[in-house]
Amino acid sequence: MRTDILRKTALTAAGLITTGGAIAAPATAAFAAPTAQNERDGTRVLSVDYEAQPNFYYCGPAAARNALSVQDKEIDMDTMAERMGTTESGTDSINDITPVLNTETGSDVYRSVEISTPDADDKQTDTLRKDIIRTVDDGRAVVANIAGTATDTNGESHSFAGGHYITVNGYRDAGNEVKIADSANPNTAEYWITTEALADWIATRGYSTS
């Protein structure tokens, strides 16, 4: 894939805005999100041992750490940050996340997928939907690099002008809506968003999927 297409994530204090206010720092409390699996209505959510990021630039390590927790893996965020080359400017791209996920899972199951256009088209959205369903069905979570503003299914806005990383740990309605674990603020740690909105949120960036 063309790594030059994936924009750098520069997550700064000025660029980080959320509905619930700026990131709580430090915010390191951990809790387990409930597991909800109902094959009859097409819902599947993997349990995340959630931990918020302790500072404004650790969203990449935090998202990867939360993603790996669905497989009962416990990885120190500082260790993750060092391996990803994370600095106060953030983690450069999804290509720094994918190798770490593969190392921790012991195989090359994860790969980076880019959405290089300013807005996702129907094909890109459909590919994202299939990737999330397959990854979650395999017992793994997706990590996505996003930027800008998106509105969740409850009508709440989540805005990250400078870029951010989130974990996708579930889906419902045949994959038309997906569950997000967001390390930025423990007050908005989890929410649902349409796959179409997520695809546009990822646009110009990428995601790690199996």
C-alpha positions in Angstrom: 0.0 0.0 0.0 1.1 3.6 -0.4 2.2 4.8 3.0 2.6 8.4 1.8 -1.2 8.6 1.3 -1.9 8.1 5.0 -1.8 11.5 6.7 0.2 12.0 9.8 -1.8 12.3 13.0 -0.8 15.4 14.9 -2.9 15.3 18.0 -2.3 18.4 20.0 -4.0 20.0 23.0 -5.5 22.7 20.7 -6.7 20.1 18.1 -8.4 17.8 20.5 -12.1 18.7 21.1 -14.8 16.4 22.3 -18.4 16.9 23.3 -17.7 16.1 26.9 -14.8 18.6 27.0 -11.1 18.2 26.6 -9.4 15.0 27.5 -9.2 14.2 31.2 -5.5 14.1 32.0 -4.3 11.9 33.5 -7.2 9.5 33.0 -6.0 6.0 33.6 -9.0 4.3 35.3 -9.8 0.9 33.7 -13.1 -0.8 33.4 -14.6 -3.7 31.5 -17.2 -2.9 28.9 -20.1 -5.3 28.9 -20.1 -8.1 26.3 -23.3 -8.2 24.2 -23.7 -11.0 21.7 -27.0 -11.6 20.0 -26.8 -13.4 16.7 -30.6 -13.2 16.2 -30.6 -9.4 15.8 -27.2 -9.3 14.2 -25.4 -7.7 17.1 -21.9 -8.7 18.3 -19.8 -6.7 20.7 -16.4 -7.9 22.1 -15.6 -7.0 25.7 -13.0 -4.3 26.1 -10.9 -3.9 29.3 -11.1 -0.1 28.7 -8.3 2.3 29.7 -8.3 6.0 28.9 -5.2 7.6 27.5 -3.1 9.4 30.2 -2.2 12.4 28.0 -3.2 14.2 24.8 -0.9 12.3 22.4 -1.3 8.6 23.5 -4.4 7.9 21.6 -2.6 5.5 19.2 -1.1 3.3 22.0 -4.3 3.5 24.0 -6.5 2.4 21.0 -4.1 -0.5 20.3 -4.0 -1.5 23.9 -7.8 -1.4 24.2 -8.1 -3.4 20.9 -5.7 -6.1 22.2 -7.6 -6.3 25.5 -10.5 -8.1 23.7 -8.0 -11.0 23.4 -7.2 -10.8 27.1 -3.8 -9.2 26.4 -2.3 -6.7 28.8 0.3 -4.4 27.3 1.7 -1.3 29.0 0.9 1.9 27.1 4.4 3.3 27.5 5.8 0.2 25.9 3.3 0.4 23.1 4.2 4.1 22.5 7.9 3.4 22.3 7.4 0.7 19.7 5.1 2.9 17.7 7.4 5.9 17.7 4.8 8.0 19.5 5.8 11.5 20.4 4.0 14.6 21.6 3.0 15.1 17.9 1.1 11.8 18.1 1.5 8.5 16.2 2.3 9.1 12.6 -0.1 6.7 10.8 -2.0 3.4 11.0 1.2 1.8 9.5 2.8 2.3 12.9 -0.1 0.5 14.7 -0.5 -2.6 12.5 3.0 -4.1 13.1 2.6 -3.8 16.9 -0.8 -5.5 16.7 0.7 -8.3 14.7 3.6 -8.7 17.1 1.3 -9.0 20.1 -1.0 -11.4 18.4 1.9 -13.6 17.3 0.9 -13.6 13.6 0.5 -11.4 10.6 -3.3 -11.3 10.9 -3.6 -7.5 10.8 -3.1 -5.4 7.7 -3.5 -1.6 7.0 -6.3 -0.4 4.8 -6.4 3.1 3.5 -9.3 5.4 2.5 -7.3 7.9 0.5 -10.1 10.1 -0.7 -11.6 13.1 1.2 -14.9 11.2 1.5 -15.5 7.5 1.5 -17.5 6.1 -1.5 -19.9 3.2 -1.3 -17.3 0.6 -2.2 -14.9 1.8 0.5 -17.8 1.9 3.1 -18.8 -1.6 2.1 -15.2 -2.8 2.4 -15.0 -1.3 5.9 -18.2 -2.9 6.9 -17.0 -6.4 5.8 -13.6 -5.9 7.4 -15.2 -5.0 10.8 -17.6 -7.9 10.7 -14.9 -10.4 9.8 -12.4 -9.0 12.4 -15.0 -9.0 15.2 -16.3 -12.4 14.3 -12.6 -13.6 14.5 -12.5 -12.2 18.1 -10.4 -9.2 17.3 -11.0 -5.4 17.3 -10.2 -2.9 14.6 -8.1 0.2 15.2 -9.0 3.3 13.1 -7.2 6.5 12.5 -9.8 9.3 12.2 -9.9 13.1 11.9 -12.6 15.7 11.9 -16.1 15.5 13.4 -18.6 12.6 13.4 -22.0 12.2 15.0 -23.0 9.1 16.9 -26.3 7.3 16.8 -27.5 9.3 19.9 -26.8 12.6 18.1 -23.7 13.4 20.0 -20.7 14.9 18.1 -17.1 13.8 18.5 -14.5 16.1 17.1 -10.8 15.6 16.7 -9.5 18.3 14.4 -5.9 17.2 14.7 -6.6 13.5 14.3 -7.2 10.6 16.7 -7.2 6.8 17.0 -10.2 4.7 18.2 -11.0 1.1 18.7 -13.9 -0.6 16.9 -15.1 -3.6 19.0 -18.5 -4.5 17.7 -21.3 -4.2 15.2 -25.1 -4.4 14.9 -27.7 -4.1 12.1 -25.7 -6.3 9.8 -22.7 -4.1 10.3 -24.4 -0.9 9.4 -23.6 0.4 12.9 -20.4 -0.2 14.8 -19.4 0.1 18.5 -16.5 2.5 19.4 -14.2 2.4 22.4 -12.7 5.9 22.6 -9.7 6.5 24.9 -10.0 10.3 24.7 -12.4 10.8 27.5 -13.8 8.2 30.0 -17.1 10.1 30.1 -17.6 9.2 26.5 -15.7 5.9 26.5 -18.1 4.0 24.2 -20.8 4.9 21.6 -22.3 3.6 18.4 -21.8 5.2 15.0 -23.0 4.3 11.5 -20.4 2.6 9.4 -21.0 5.2 6.7 -20.1 8.0 9.2 -17.0 6.0 10.4 -15.8 5.6 6.8 -16.0 9.3 6.2 -14.2 9.9 9.6 -11.4 7.7 8.4 -11.2 9.3 5.0 -7.6 10.4 4.0 -6.3 8.0 6.7 -6.6 4.3 7.4 -7.4 1.4 9.7 -5.9 -1.9 11.0 -8.1 -4.9 10.3 -7.7 -8.7 10.0 
